[in-house]
Amino acid sequence: LAWLCSVADLLRVDVDEAASRYANGCPKCGGKPCRCAIR
């Protein structure tokens, strides 16, 4: 997880903002865990 946060920091991705999108489940299907079909 630490390496992922490091890469996100290098790419200037706000990890807190990205994680908050999924706080209440998948933003697409609403599932927790996600039930979206894999493409």
Backbone as JSON, one array per atom type, in Angstrom:
{
  "sequence": "LAWLCSVADLLRVDVDEAASRYANGCPKCGGKPCRCAIR",
  "N": [[0.82, -1.2, 0.0], [1.99, 1.18, 0.68], [3.77, 1.71, -1.44], [1.97, 2.21, -3.47], [0.74, 4.55, -2.61], [2.96, 6.18, -2.74], [3.49, 6.27, -5.51], [1.11, 7.46, -6.33], [1.45, 9.94, -5.14], [3.64, 10.91, -6.6], [2.38, 11.22, -9.03], [0.71, 13.2, -8.43], [-1.84, 12.64, -7.36], [-4.63, 12.92, -5.34], [-4.9, 11.01, -2.69], [-6.71, 10.76, -0.55], [-9.01, 11.97, -1.61], [-9.51, 10.29, -3.79], [-10.0, 7.85, -2.47], [-12.27, 8.53, -1.02], [-14.25, 8.52, -2.91], [-15.05, 5.91, -3.05], [-16.04, 5.31, -0.58], [-18.67, 4.73, 0.17], [-19.23, 2.47, -1.25], [-19.12, 1.14, -4.61], [-18.96, 3.71, -7.03], [-20.28, 3.4, -9.41], [-22.0, 1.03, -9.57], [-22.93, 0.92, -7.0], [-22.51, -1.16, -5.33], [-21.09, -3.04, -2.59], [-18.96, -5.27, -1.9], [-17.84, -4.11, -5.15], [-19.94, -4.86, -7.92], [-19.72, -4.64, -10.58], [-19.46, -5.66, -13.98], [-16.59, -7.23, -15.32], [-14.66, -5.87, -17.85]],
  "CA": [[0.0, 0.0, 0.0], [2.88, 2.35, 0.75], [4.3, 2.03, -2.77], [0.87, 2.77, -4.24], [0.62, 5.94, -2.17], [4.14, 6.9, -3.26], [3.26, 6.51, -6.93], [0.03, 8.45, -6.41], [2.04, 11.23, -4.79], [4.44, 11.33, -7.75], [1.44, 11.62, -10.1], [-0.11, 14.27, -7.83], [-3.2, 12.15, -7.14], [-5.04, 13.08, -3.95], [-5.33, 9.68, -2.25], [-7.92, 10.92, 0.27], [-10.14, 12.24, -2.51], [-9.76, 9.07, -4.56], [-10.59, 6.85, -1.57], [-13.61, 8.97, -0.6], [-15.2, 8.17, -3.97], [-15.48, 4.54, -2.83], [-16.37, 5.14, 0.84], [-20.01, 4.16, 0.3], [-19.36, 1.44, -2.27], [-18.74, 1.49, -5.98], [-19.74, 4.84, -7.51], [-21.04, 3.01, -10.6], [-23.09, 0.08, -9.29], [-23.38, 1.08, -5.62], [-22.23, -2.38, -4.59], [-20.0, -3.07, -1.62], [-17.96, -4.91, -2.91], [-18.3, -3.78, -6.49], [-20.5, -5.96, -8.7], [-19.62, -4.3, -12.01], [-18.89, -6.71, -14.83], [-15.23, -6.97, -15.79], [-14.69, -5.71, -19.31]],
  "C": [[0.86, 1.25, 0.0], [3.41, 2.72, -0.63], [3.22, 2.65, -3.64], [0.66, 4.24, -3.89], [1.78, 6.78, -2.68], [3.97, 7.23, -4.74], [2.17, 7.55, -7.12], [0.56, 9.84, -6.11], [2.87, 11.78, -5.95], [3.56, 11.84, -8.9], [0.49, 12.72, -9.65], [-1.59, 13.89, -7.75], [-3.5, 12.31, -5.66], [-5.65, 11.76, -3.48], [-6.6, 9.76, -1.41], [-9.15, 11.14, -0.6], [-10.51, 10.99, -3.3], [-10.45, 8.01, -3.69], [-12.01, 7.24, -1.16], [-14.66, 8.66, -1.66], [-15.8, 6.79, -3.72], [-15.9, 4.27, -1.38], [-17.72, 4.46, 1.04], [-20.28, 3.09, -0.75], [-18.93, 1.95, -3.62], [-19.59, 2.66, -6.47], [-20.6, 4.5, -8.73], [-22.25, 2.14, -10.25], [-23.64, 0.22, -7.88], [-23.1, -0.12, -4.74], [-21.04, -2.25, -3.65], [-19.8, -4.53, -1.24], [-18.62, -4.67, -4.27], [-18.8, -5.03, -7.21], [-20.49, -5.65, -10.2], [-18.99, -5.46, -12.78], [-17.5, -6.28, -15.29], [-15.27, -6.9, -17.3], [-13.67, -6.56, -19.97]]
}
